[in-house]
Amino acid sequence: MASYKELPRTAQIRLVSSHQEVYEPCDDSFALVDALLADRNNLLEHHPTLCMEIGCGSGYVITSLALILGQEASGINYIATDINPHAVKVTRETLEAHGVGAELIVTDIASGLEERLTGLVDVMVVNPPYVPTPEDEVGVHGITSSWAGGENGRSVIDRILPVADRLLSEKGWLYMVTLTANNPSEICNQMRKKGYASKIVVQRSTEEESLHIIKFWRDLDKEVNESDQSASGFIGSLFALGPLLSYWRGTTSKQKQQK
């Protein structure tokens, strides 16, 4: 068994900067980083050259990704965006505290970057605003923008998916946090129509809801047809993952910060 010093590092909570208008690392953040850890060997073999986070918040995830890949994957560029300028400032402080760097941009999803980044992103990570809320809360200033997902929590997710499709390289991977209320099987079907395969890397359940960390990748060898669109494939993948699934008890993290 590997010693503690040999294990991949992730961002240390004590070094993660904070601001009252910035979403703090919580269960969904930890689940996304756990998914990256679970897939670390594949990520190293993937040899990414550009990694991107949409909605960087505190910087916990993009910093952890840089630390997970570490010196074994040199020459990687990192970029992170957030609509909240306070989040970009906090992310910069978190990255600096851990001795890693990324290009940080205040923008809505990837507005203004699509021409520059089209087809170049090898790894994209997203913990989107997924909590079902009134539509008028979506995209407002401050911390509310980190959780307000509109009807079924899908308003921002449905805007991110086509952007991800444009920015991801031919070998690009997308890791996204979804809530059961977001209808993740329908999200997978939507991406299937664009030519992506998907699987759950981590699932964590509360008393009332479940979070899924879903990995998407271009399935270039598979012909897309309507028979691939059933939810049964998504649900089947859930049970097939067995050891990768883990659970917690409590209230969904973004719902806790919303209250």
C-alpha positions in Angstrom: 0.0 0.0 0.0 1.3 3.5 -0.9 2.4 5.6 2.0 0.6 8.9 2.9 3.3 10.9 1.2 2.9 9.0 -2.0 -0.8 9.6 -2.2 -2.0 12.3 -4.7 -2.5 15.6 -2.9 -5.6 17.8 -3.1 -6.2 21.3 -2.0 -6.0 21.8 1.8 -9.1 23.4 3.3 -7.0 25.5 5.6 -5.3 27.1 2.6 -8.5 27.7 0.6 -9.4 31.4 0.7 -12.9 32.6 1.4 -15.3 35.5 1.0 -18.8 35.9 2.2 -20.1 36.1 -1.4 -18.2 33.0 -2.6 -19.4 29.4 -2.3 -17.2 27.4 0.1 -16.0 23.8 -0.6 -18.7 21.4 0.5 -19.9 17.9 -0.1 -20.5 18.4 -3.8 -17.0 20.0 -4.2 -15.5 17.0 -2.3 -17.4 14.5 -4.5 -16.1 16.1 -7.7 -12.5 16.0 -6.4 -13.0 12.4 -5.3 -14.1 11.6 -8.8 -10.9 13.1 -10.2 -8.9 11.1 -7.7 -10.7 7.9 -8.6 -9.9 8.6 -12.3 -6.3 9.9 -11.6 -4.5 7.1 -13.5 -6.7 7.6 -16.5 -6.1 11.3 -16.3 -2.4 10.8 -16.3 -2.6 8.5 -19.3 -4.8 11.0 -21.0 -1.9 13.5 -21.2 -4.1 16.7 -21.1 -2.5 19.9 -22.3 -5.4 22.2 -21.3 -7.7 21.8 -18.3 -10.6 24.2 -17.5 -13.0 24.8 -14.7 -16.3 26.6 -15.4 -17.5 28.2 -12.2 -14.4 28.0 -10.0 -15.8 29.4 -6.8 -13.2 29.1 -4.1 -10.7 27.5 -6.4 -10.8 24.2 -4.4 -11.5 22.0 -7.5 -9.1 23.6 -10.0 -6.3 23.7 -7.4 -7.0 20.0 -6.5 -6.9 19.0 -10.2 -3.5 20.7 -10.6 -2.2 18.9 -7.5 -3.7 15.6 -8.5 -2.0 15.7 -11.9 1.2 17.2 -10.3 4.7 16.9 -11.7 3.9 13.6 -13.4 1.9 15.6 -16.0 4.1 18.6 -16.7 3.3 21.2 -19.4 -0.4 21.5 -18.6 -2.2 24.8 -18.8 -5.1 25.6 -16.5 -7.9 28.1 -17.0 -10.8 28.9 -14.8 -13.8 31.2 -15.1 -16.5 32.5 -12.8 -19.3 35.1 -13.2 -18.6 36.3 -9.7 -15.5 38.6 -9.5 -15.1 37.8 -5.8 -14.7 34.1 -6.7 -12.0 34.8 -9.2 -10.1 36.8 -6.5 -10.5 34.0 -4.0 -9.5 31.3 -6.5 -6.3 33.3 -7.3 -5.5 33.3 -3.5 -6.2 29.6 -3.2 -4.0 28.7 -6.2 -1.1 30.9 -4.9 -1.4 29.4 -1.4 -0.8 25.9 -2.9 2.0 27.0 -5.3 0.1 26.3 -8.5 -1.2 28.7 -11.2 -4.1 29.1 -13.7 -5.4 31.8 -16.0 -8.5 33.3 -14.3 -11.2 35.1 -16.1 -14.4 36.8 -14.9 -17.1 35.8 -17.4 -20.4 34.0 -17.8 -19.5 30.4 -18.4 -17.0 31.0 -21.3 -18.3 34.1 -22.9 -15.6 35.7 -25.0 -13.4 32.7 -24.9 -15.1 30.3 -27.3 -13.2 31.3 -30.4 -9.9 31.1 -28.6 -10.6 27.7 -26.9 -12.8 25.8 -29.4 -11.6 22.2 -29.6 -8.7 22.7 -27.2 -9.9 21.7 -23.8 -8.8 18.1 -22.8 -10.3 18.1 -19.3 -13.3 20.3 -18.1 -14.7 20.2 -14.6 -18.0 21.8 -13.6 -19.9 22.1 -10.3 -22.8 24.1 -11.8 -25.6 25.9 -10.1 -28.0 22.9 -9.9 -30.5 23.7 -7.2 -34.1 24.2 -8.5 -34.9 27.9 -7.9 -37.1 30.6 -9.4 -35.7 31.7 -12.8 -35.2 35.3 -11.6 -32.5 34.1 -9.2 -30.3 32.6 -12.0 -27.1 34.6 -12.8 -27.6 37.2 -10.1 -24.6 38.8 -8.5 -22.9 37.2 -5.5 -23.1 33.8 -4.0 -26.6 33.1 -5.2 -25.2 32.6 -8.7 -23.3 29.5 -7.4 -26.5 27.5 -6.6 -29.5 29.1 -8.4 -30.3 26.7 -11.2 -33.8 27.8 -12.3 -36.5 25.3 -13.2 -35.4 21.8 -12.3 -32.0 23.2 -11.6 -31.3 22.9 -15.4 -31.2 26.5 -16.6 -27.4 26.9 -16.3 -26.5 23.3 -17.0 -28.4 23.4 -20.3 -26.3 26.5 -21.3 -23.1 24.8 -20.3 -23.5 21.6 -22.2 -23.3 23.1 -25.8 -20.4 25.3 -24.7 -18.6 22.2 -23.4 -19.3 20.5 -26.7 -17.6 23.3 -28.6 -14.6 23.7 -26.3 -13.7 20.1 -25.7 -11.0 18.5 -27.9 -11.6 15.3 -29.7 -10.2 13.5 -26.7 -11.8 15.9 -24.2 -13.4 14.7 -21.0 -16.1 16.6 -19.0 -16.7 15.9 -15.3 -20.0 17.5 -14.0 -21.9 17.5 -10.8 -25.7 16.8 -11.1 -28.6 16.4 -8.7 -31.3 13.8 -9.2 -33.8 16.7 -9.6 -31.8 17.7 -12.7 -32.8 14.5 -14.4 -29.2 13.3 -15.1 -30.4 10.5 -17.4 -31.9 13.1 -19.7 -28.7 15.1 -19.5 -26.8 11.9 -20.6 -29.3 11.4 -23.4 -28.8 14.9 -24.6 -25.1 14.5 -24.7 -25.5 11.1 -26.3 -27.2 12.9 -29.2 -24.0 15.0 -29.6 -21.9 11.8 -29.7 -20.8 11.5 -26.1 -20.7 8.4 -23.9 -21.1 8.8 -20.1 -20.7 7.1 -16.8 -21.1 7.9 -13.1 -17.7 8.1 -11.4 -19.1 8.9 -8.0 -22.6 9.0 -6.5 -23.4 10.4 -3.0 -26.8 10.3 -1.4 -28.6 12.4 1.1 -31.8 11.5 2.9 -33.8 13.2 0.2 -31.6 13.5 -2.9 -28.5 12.1 -4.7 -25.6 13.8 -6.4 -23.9 12.2 -9.4 -20.5 13.1 -10.7 -20.8 12.2 -14.4 -17.9 11.8 -16.8 -18.6 12.5 -20.5 -16.3 11.7 -23.4 -16.6 11.7 -27.2 -17.6 8.2 -28.3 -16.2 8.5 -31.9 -16.7 4.8 -32.7 -20.3 4.5 -31.7 -23.1 5.4 -34.1 -25.7 7.5 -32.4 -29.3 6.3 -32.8 -32.6 6.6 -30.9 -32.1 3.2 -29.2 -29.1 4.7 -27.3 -31.3 7.4 -25.8 -33.0 5.3 -23.1 -32.5 6.1 -19.4 -31.9 2.4 -18.8 -28.3 2.7 -19.9 -27.7 5.5 -17.4 -29.3 3.6 -14.5 -27.5 0.5 -15.4 -24.2 2.3 -15.2 -25.0 3.3 -11.7 -25.2 -0.3 -10.5 -22.3 -1.4 -12.6 -19.9 1.0 -10.7 -20.3 -0.7 -7.4 -17.0 0.1 -5.5 -16.8 3.6 -6.8 -20.0 4.7 -5.2 -20.0 6.3 -1.8 -22.6 8.0 0.4 -23.3 10.6 3.0 -26.2 11.6 5.1 -27.6 15.1 5.4 -28.9 17.9 3.1 -27.5 18.6 -0.3 -24.6 21.0 0.1 -25.8 23.9 -2.1 -29.2 23.6 -0.5 -27.6 24.0 2.9 -25.8 27.2 1.9 -29.0 28.4 0.3 -30.9 28.3 3.5 
